[in-house]
Amino acid sequence: MAHAVTAPGTPPILINEPLDADSVRQARIDLAACLRWAARNGLEEGICNHFSAVVPGRSDLFLVNPYGLAFAEVTASSLLLCDFNGNVIEGDGQPEATAFHIHAELHRLKPRAQAAFHTHMPYATALAMLEGQPLLWAGQTALRFYGRIAVDEDYSGLALDSREGQRIALSTGEADVVFLKNHGVMVLGRTIAEAWDDLYYLERAAQAQILAMSTGRTLKVVPKAIVRHVAAQEAAGRAESARLHLESVKRVLARDEPAFLA
């Protein structure tokens, strides 16, 4: 179940300084592309998951998908421009309540998180429902996440106020991926492309692990020295690989679903 956020009564931020229209437009396109491609890959759950990104040049504003639209319906122009007080500065509709309370606090308290993607994608969420460490170092795709994961063990219900959003934000520490036990995952990125890249590969790593576990045989865990080595190799090219990954997504969407650019 999801809830629309209600206006808290705090006056909206007035945009006295003009936004960089080109960079904001590009951020809208990139975020809409991620939402559309997540839908294609079955990473969303109804209308209850949310992606956000800080507005380029404005650390006090962020873009987020509106409550009521499926990921596959989102367009660049339908994304909401919000401030951290819950006010919609541009766009029609409201953010889903947990989207606002989680993402506003994440972006406010963790400035490095320029993008924040929250989903209940099935395989990663399944791992979040198990006791112990969710992701094991048994597959190459998983190794990119070594040293980059936090686990929030303290599920306490829907994030319908800023206190729960603050708790989740603080639980991330310096991690890029947070397994929210009994709930789902949160992926943080310095760019929209990096958040998307990690979200995609996190679900692929979780899927491979669950398929391997389903055989009933013992997982062959990679030696720790090799895990560290591969993680360093992955880190060296991650940003550029993420950029190229998202560019490929946008090319396919421009061909197959050009409405996302509207």
C-alpha positions in Angstrom: 0.0 0.0 0.0 1.2 3.5 -0.8 0.1 6.9 0.4 0.3 10.4 -1.2 2.3 12.9 0.8 0.2 15.7 2.3 1.5 19.3 2.2 3.2 20.0 5.5 2.3 23.7 5.4 5.9 24.9 5.1 6.2 27.6 2.4 7.8 26.3 -0.8 11.3 27.4 -1.8 11.2 30.2 -4.3 13.4 29.7 -7.3 15.0 33.1 -7.5 18.0 31.9 -9.4 17.1 30.4 -12.7 17.7 26.7 -13.1 20.0 25.4 -15.8 17.3 24.3 -18.2 19.5 22.1 -20.3 21.0 20.2 -17.3 17.6 19.8 -15.6 16.1 18.5 -18.9 18.9 16.0 -19.2 18.4 14.8 -15.6 14.7 14.4 -16.3 15.4 12.3 -19.4 18.0 10.2 -17.6 15.7 9.5 -14.6 12.7 8.8 -16.8 14.8 6.3 -18.8 15.8 4.5 -15.6 12.2 4.2 -14.5 11.1 2.9 -17.9 13.9 0.4 -18.2 13.3 -0.8 -14.6 9.7 -1.5 -15.6 11.0 -3.6 -18.6 13.1 -5.6 -16.2 10.3 -6.2 -13.7 12.1 -4.2 -11.0 9.1 -2.1 -9.8 6.2 -3.1 -7.5 3.0 -1.5 -8.6 3.1 2.3 -8.0 5.0 2.0 -4.7 8.7 2.3 -5.6 10.5 5.5 -6.3 13.6 7.0 -7.9 14.9 10.4 -7.2 17.8 12.7 -8.2 19.1 16.0 -6.9 18.6 18.8 -9.4 21.9 19.8 -11.0 23.2 23.0 -9.4 20.5 23.0 -6.7 21.3 20.8 -3.7 18.0 21.8 -2.1 15.7 20.4 -4.8 15.1 17.0 -6.2 13.2 15.1 -9.0 11.1 12.2 -8.1 8.4 10.1 -9.9 4.8 11.1 -9.0 2.5 9.0 -7.0 0.0 7.0 -9.1 2.1 6.4 -12.2 3.6 3.1 -13.0 7.3 3.2 -13.9 6.3 2.4 -17.5 4.1 5.5 -17.7 6.7 8.1 -16.5 7.9 10.7 -18.9 10.6 13.3 -18.5 8.1 16.1 -18.0 5.9 14.1 -15.5 8.7 13.9 -12.9 8.1 16.2 -10.0 10.5 18.9 -8.8 10.3 19.1 -5.0 11.9 20.8 -2.1 12.9 19.1 1.1 9.8 20.4 2.9 7.4 18.4 0.8 6.4 21.1 -1.6 6.0 20.4 -5.3 7.8 23.3 -7.1 7.0 22.0 -10.6 4.8 19.2 -11.9 1.3 17.8 -11.5 0.5 15.6 -8.6 2.3 14.6 -5.4 5.2 12.3 -4.5 4.2 9.1 -2.7 4.5 9.7 1.0 7.4 7.3 1.8 9.2 8.5 -1.4 9.2 12.0 0.1 10.2 11.1 3.7 12.9 8.7 2.6 14.4 10.5 -0.4 14.3 14.0 1.0 16.2 12.9 4.1 18.7 10.9 2.1 19.5 13.8 -0.2 19.6 16.2 2.8 21.8 14.1 5.1 23.9 12.3 2.4 25.0 14.9 -0.1 27.0 12.3 -2.0 23.8 10.6 -2.8 22.9 12.6 -5.9 20.6 9.8 -7.0 18.6 7.4 -4.8 16.7 4.4 -6.2 14.3 2.4 -3.9 12.7 -0.8 -5.1 11.1 -4.0 -3.9 12.7 -5.8 -6.9 12.1 -9.5 -6.3 15.5 -11.2 -6.0 17.2 -8.6 -4.0 14.2 -8.2 -1.7 14.1 -12.0 -1.2 17.6 -11.8 0.1 16.6 -8.9 2.4 14.0 -11.3 3.9 16.7 -13.8 5.1 18.7 -13.9 8.3 22.4 -12.9 8.0 24.3 -11.2 5.2 22.1 -10.9 2.1 24.7 -10.9 -0.7 27.4 -13.6 -0.7 30.7 -13.3 -2.6 30.1 -16.3 -4.8 29.5 -14.8 -8.2 31.5 -12.3 -10.2 28.6 -9.8 -10.5 28.3 -9.7 -6.8 31.9 -8.8 -6.3 31.5 -5.3 -7.5 29.5 -4.6 -4.3 32.2 -5.7 -1.9 32.7 -3.1 0.8 29.8 -1.0 -0.6 26.8 -2.6 1.3 25.0 -1.7 4.5 22.3 -3.7 6.1 19.4 -2.1 8.0 18.1 -4.7 10.4 15.5 -2.6 12.0 12.3 -2.7 9.9 9.7 -0.6 11.7 6.9 -0.2 9.1 6.1 2.4 6.5 8.2 5.6 6.4 5.4 8.0 6.9 7.3 10.7 8.8 10.7 12.3 8.6 12.1 10.4 11.6 11.9 7.1 9.8 13.5 8.7 6.7 16.3 10.1 8.9 16.9 6.7 10.5 17.1 5.0 7.1 19.4 7.7 5.8 21.8 7.4 8.8 21.8 3.6 8.4 23.5 3.9 5.0 26.8 5.1 6.5 29.2 5.3 3.5 27.5 2.4 1.6 26.1 2.7 -1.9 23.7 -0.2 -1.4 21.4 -0.7 1.6 19.5 -3.9 2.1 16.4 -2.9 4.1 15.5 -6.1 6.0 11.9 -7.3 5.5 11.4 -4.4 3.0 13.6 -4.0 -0.1 16.7 -2.2 -1.2 18.0 1.4 -1.6 20.8 2.2 -4.1 22.7 5.5 -4.0 24.8 7.0 -6.7 26.9 10.0 -7.4 25.1 10.2 -10.7 21.8 8.8 -12.1 23.8 6.5 -14.4 25.8 5.0 -11.5 22.6 4.4 -9.4 21.0 2.7 -12.3 24.0 0.6 -13.1 24.3 -0.7 -9.5 20.5 -1.3 -9.2 20.5 -3.4 -12.4 23.5 -5.5 -11.5 22.4 -5.9 -7.9 19.3 -7.6 -9.0 21.2 -9.8 -11.4 23.7 -10.8 -8.7 20.8 -11.6 -6.3 19.0 -13.6 -9.0 22.1 -15.7 -9.7 22.6 -16.3 -6.0 19.1 -17.4 -5.4 19.2 -19.7 -8.4 22.4 -21.2 -7.2 21.0 -21.6 -3.6 17.9 -23.3 -5.1 20.0 -26.3 -6.2 20.5 -27.2 -2.6 24.3 -27.5 -3.2 26.9 -25.5 -1.3 27.9 -22.2 -2.7 31.6 -21.9 -3.8 32.6 -18.6 -2.2 35.4 -16.6 -3.8 38.6 -16.3 -1.7 38.7 -12.9 0.1 41.9 -11.7 -1.6 40.3 -12.3 -5.1 37.1 -10.6 -3.9 39.1 -7.5 -3.0 41.0 -7.6 -6.3 37.9 -7.9 -8.5 36.1 -5.2 -6.5 39.1 -2.8 -7.2 39.0 -3.8 -10.9 35.3 -3.0 -11.1 35.7 0.3 -9.3 38.3 1.5 -11.8 35.9 1.5 -14.7 32.5 1.8 -12.9 31.6 5.4 -13.7 32.3 5.1 -17.5 30.6 1.7 -17.7 27.6 3.1 -16.0 27.4 6.1 -18.3 27.6 3.8 -21.4 25.0 1.5 -19.9 22.5 4.3 -19.4 23.2 5.7 -22.9 22.4 2.3 -24.4 19.1 2.2 -22.4 18.2 5.7 -23.8 19.0 4.7 -27.4 16.7 1.6 -27.2 13.9 3.6 -25.5 14.2 6.4 -28.0 13.6 3.8 -30.7 10.9 1.7 -28.9 9.2 4.1 -26.5 10.0 7.7 -27.6 7.1 9.0 -25.5 9.4 8.8 -22.4 11.1 11.9 -23.8 7.9 14.0 -23.6 
